[in-house]
């Protein structure tokens, strides 16, 4: 439909899903991805995707000239319902299928990247169910990954203007893949995280389904898990550390 916003005519196509409506609008140099009339039971899941909430709408803005922003909105429109259902725990997250698909897409590209978060634990064999795949790289690597995954991005790779990393974007390839480029040193203060420069300088290599993947040390992931109050995950990491100690 054609709406008038702040005196400007913009094309705002509204698409209805089972429990919400999605649309976009462009104002000046920004484009907004909008979720409206969402079922209340899924609102927390939408908040976890870091959409700004105002009245009955959730919005996230991007530069209107961001790389592949049109493809991103099409993918947002196509996949956001499944993304929210996975985030809410209604649908299982096929993280292993997503990671395999990502690895096949990336192939032998010369990109300095590594895994962090729950997926980094899962590839070690820890019994944990990741809700997404967290990829850490440098700024150039994030943009390159965005080019490779451009048909799967639902949030463009953009400058984050002072966040914990310099650039960030999201793809959906069976599950959400977060792409963070250029982590800021502040993430390691007051204590080292499992996704910052300290972790990057102490990466370990694990073998998973024929691939060699770089992941943070278990000790850093243990401390991160403790700080977040993830009791079950902490216990599982401690158990693996004990097994590793016995093996040596």
N, C-alpha and C positions, 0 to 999 in steps of 0.2 A: 504494500500500500504506500501511497505517497503522503508523507506527513510534513508538517512545518514545525521546525525546531529553531528557536531563537532567530526567527526571521529567515531561515534558510530552508529550502526544499531539499529533502533527502529521501532516497529510496530505502524503505525499511520493510523488508520482507519478513513476515512473521510466520514461523513454522511451529505447529503444535505437535508435541509428543504425548506420551501417555500421562505424564505428571507435570508438564511445564510447557512454556512457550519460549522459543529462542528467536532472536533477531539481531540486527546490527544497525548502527547509525554512524554517520560521519559528520563531525563538526570540526571545521578548520583543518588542522594538521593531525587530528586524532580520529581513530575509528574505535567504536565501542562494540564489544560482543556482550549481548544482553540475555539474561535468563529471567523470565518473569512468570508470575503465577505458579511458582513451584510448590509442589505438595510439601506441607510443613515437615513431614518425616524425613525429607531429603535435604533440608536446609543446612544442617550441620555439615553434610558431605560437600555441599557447594561452598560453604565457608572455608573448608579445608583446601579448596582449590584457589583460595585467596582472591575471591571476587568481592568487590565492595558492595555492601548492602545498603539500600536506601528504599524505604517504604516496602513495596512488594517486588522490587527488582534487585538483581545482582548484576553488576557490570564489571568489566575489565577493559582498560583502554590500551591501545598500541599506536605507534606512529602510523599514519595512513600510508606512508611510503615504505613501511617495513618490508623486508624481502618476503615475497610469496604470501602477503597478507590475505589476498583473495582466496588462495588455496586453503589457507589456514581457517578462514571462516567456513568454507565449504566442509572441511573436515570437522570443525566444531559443530556445525549443524548436523552432520551425519553421525557423530560419535559421542556427543556430550551426554546423551542419556545413558549409554553403556558405561561411560567413564564415571558418572555419578553413582550408578548402581554398584560398580566395583568398589568405589570409595566408601559407599555405605555398607559394604559387606553383604549385599543382596546377591550379587554375582561373584563367583570365584575369580581370582586374578591369575590368568595363565602366564605367570612371570617367566617361566622357563621357555615357553613358546615365543614370548615377546623377545627375550634375550637372544634366542637362537636366530630369530628373524632379523634383529638388529645386527648381530655379528655377520650374517650373510650379506646384509646391505653394505656394511662398512668394508667388508672384504679385507684386502691387503693395503688399504689406504694408509698413508704415512701420517697418522694422527696420534698425538700424545694424549691418550685418555685412559681412565680407570673407573672401576665401580666403587661405590660406597653404599652406606645404608644397609637395609635388610637384604638386598640382593647379593651384596658382598658376603654376607653371612651364609646365605642359602647355597651359593656356589661352593662353599667349603664343606657342605653336607650337613649344616646345622638345620634341624627341623623347625623351620620358620616359614611363614607365608608372606612374602613381600607384597605390598600393595602397589608398588611401582618399581621402575628401574631408574636408579640414580647414576648418571654419567657425569664425571668430572673431567674437565679438559682445560686447555688455555683458550684465550679469546679467539684466536684464529681457528683452533680446532672446533669450537662451538659453531662458528659460521660455516665451516666445511661440513660438519655433521648435518647442519640444517639444510645445506644444499643437497646432500645425499638423501636425506629423509623428507625432502620438500613435499612429496605427495602424501606424507603422513603427519605433518605438523598441524596442530590445532591451536598453537600459540606461536607466533613468529619469534625467531632469534633476534632479540633486541638489546640495546644498551639499557642496563637497569638503573643507571643514574644514582650510584651510591649505595646499592644494596650489598649483600654479602659476596656477590660476584659481579664481574663487569658486564657480562652478557648472559642471557637466559632464555630458554624456550622450551616448549613441550611438544612431543609427538605421541601419537597413539598407534601402536602396532601390536594389536591383541591386548596390550596393557599400556598404561601411561609410561613414557620415557622422559624423564627430566634431564635437560641438557644444560649444565652450568659451566661457564667459561671464565677463567681468571678469578679464582677465589681470593678474597681479600684476607690479609694477615689478621684482621680483627677477629675472624672466626676461631682463632687459636688463643684467644684471651678471654678470661684469665687462665683457662686450661686448654690444652690442645684438643681439637675436635677430630673426628674421623673423616673429615672432608676438606681440610684446609692444607696449607703449605707444609705443615709438620707431617701430616699423613703422606702427602705427595713425596716427601723426601725419604720415607721409610716403607715404601710399597713392597708387598710380597706377591709372589706369583703362584697361582693355584691352577690346576688342570681341571677342566670341566667340559665333558662331552667333546673331547678332541681339541679344545681351545685352551690356550694359556691366557689367563685373565689376571690383571693386576688389581689388588685389593689392599685396604689398609691393614695394619697389624691388629690382631685380635685384642691386644691390650688397650689400644685406643678405642676400639668399638665397645669394649667392656666398660670403659669409663664413661663413654657417651651414653650407653644404655643405662648405666647407674644414674647419671645426672637426669635422664628423662623419666626415671622411675619405672622402667620396663622390667619388672621383676622376673617374669618368665624368660624373657630374652637374656637377661643377665645370667640367670642360672644355666641356660644352655651354653652361653659363651664360656662360663667358668668350667663347665663339664668338658668342653672341647679343649680348653687350655690344659686341664689336668691330663686328658688323653694324650695330648702332644708331649707333655712333660714326661709321661710314662714311656712313650715311644722313643724318647731320646735318652 
